[in-house]
């Protein structure tokens, strides 16, 4: 029996697991931001920065695809609530298809009803 051991350190594994992928693209009046991975203290500022950049455009709808997000922490919740509050008057922001894990965290935190969730 041959067992191969990973040569990565524990820190490298954590960094790799905690990665977030963002794809931001505009199609007509809709600007879509697709997120995949985990949104937490390590990268929530990047998500917030991109949302604010999109908010400065003239896109009628900002669609944040949460389908591929497997985890969010309180920092991510703060970013989503902030974006929703900034876009509330124009009803521009839509949070699309949160994964069951993300939806559960939003419900436990008591903020699911405060966010513009669709899908």
N, C-alpha and C positions, 0 to 999 in steps of 0.2 A: 504494500500500500504506500502510495506517494502522496504526501500532503504539501502543497505549496503555501508558504506564508507570504502575506502581503508585506512589501517592503516600505509602505507608507507609514509615517508616524501617525499617532492619534490626532495631532493637530491638523495634519494634511487631510485626514479623513473627514474631520469636522468641517473644514473649509469647503471641501468638495461637496459634502452633503448639503451644506447651507447655501449653496449657490442659487441665484435667481437669474432667470433669463427674461429679458424684456424685448418685445418687438413693438415698435411704434410706427404706425403708417396712416396716411390720410387717403381717403377715397371720397371725393366730392365733399359733401357737408359733414361727413362722419370721420372722426379721428379715432382709430382703434389702438388701444394699448393692451397687448396680450402679455400676461405674466405667467411664468411657469417656474415652479419650485417653491421655496419658502420665503416669506416676507417677514423679516424680524429686525431687531435692532441693528444688525450688521448692514442691512441694505434698504431699510425703509426710507432713509433720506434720499436715496437714488430714485425711488418710486415717487416720492413727493416732488423732487426736482423736475422729473419728467411730466408729472401731472400739471405742475404750475406752468411749465413751458407750453404744454398743449392748451391750457386755459387762456394763454395770451394770444392764441390764434383766433380766427373767426369761424372755427368749426362749430356747426350748430349742435352737434352731438359728440360727446366724449364717451366712448364705449370701452369700458375696462373689462377685458375677458379674464375671469378668475377660474376658468375651467381647470387649468393646470396647476393651480396653487394648492399645495398639500398642507401648508401650515401658515398661520399668522399669529403674531403675538400682539400685545397691547400697543406697541409702537406702530404696527401696521394698521390696527384699528383706528388709532389717532389720525393717521394719514388719510384713511378713507373717509372718516367723519369730517375732517378739515376740507377735503376736496368736495364732499357733498354740500357742506355749508357754503363754500365759495360759489358753487354752481347752482344753488337752490333757486335763486330768483329767475334764472333763465332755464331751469330744468334741463341743463345740458348733460349732466353726468348720469350714466347708467352702468351699474355693476352687474355684468352678465355671467350667469351660470356658475355661481360659487360652488366649489366642490362640497360634498357633504361634510367633510372635516372643517372647512372654513365656515360654512353655514352654522354648524354646531357651536363653534367658538363665538360667532356673532350673536347667536341666540343666548348663550350662557352669559355673555357680557351685557345682554339687554339692549343691544344696538341694532339688531336686524331690522326692526321696524322704523328706525331712523334713517336707514340707507336706501337709496333707489335701486333695489335688487330686482333683476329680471331674469327670466329663464329658469 
